Amino acid sequence: MKKHLKNYKKRFVSALRIKLHSVKLDPTDRSMIFNLRIIGFLGSNYLLIKHRNTGKRISKAVKNSQVELYNYELEDIDELGIFDIYLKTNFGRFEFIERTRYESVNNNKTLINKSKKTILRPFKTVESNLSFILKKALFNHQITFLKSKNNQLLIEGVLELFEDIPFDTAEVAAKSNEIDENEIFRCEYKKEQNKVYYKVKINLNKINQHVNLYIRLKNKDIIIGQEAIEINNFKKFY
């Protein structure tokens, strides 16, 4: 009977305490600000940033509906790879942990650490949850113009170099999981200090809808660095 009452109480509190929450990201020069909207009022809330492979985590109290994650905190974990995001709630003796859902408003909200040459980038998991990938990079990529017309996809963008990279070619590679060969599209570009401005036309007849696009810098046919171009994240340009 006692066990039954305990389980009932736990289920009751859980049902009462279940929260719907959403996160809007706001990157700064040194941190990622998580703006949380939480439906519910009981207990204390914490944001968990958990490294998927090692289990290492950062736990930060939600204050004034915000959490700020700094670059140095990721450096302390000293792990590249995937980080999953959770909301943890403490209510008395009970603890509830819920996965944070991905919101399209967070497309391309990246945290850049130029000194460590890393980029923290959000992505949507197969379960539609919010995760991040932290990886090494030589440049950050941003699309400034995107338009599809007459089976031609026009892309314009800018690369912010983290160091002075010697390169002689900028190109977009279209990779497909179905075939090993890549379609390559050369870019027109100009370099101004630490930025590279480029534009490229892609013949849509040469690629399929399942292709992945990558912007590359090469030197004497050797790939110096590349970043994925997530076309689905740029519907606002159409």
Order of alpha helices (4+ residues) and beta strands (2+ residues): alpha-beta-beta-beta-beta-beta-alpha-beta-beta-beta-beta-beta-beta-beta-beta-beta-beta-beta-beta-beta
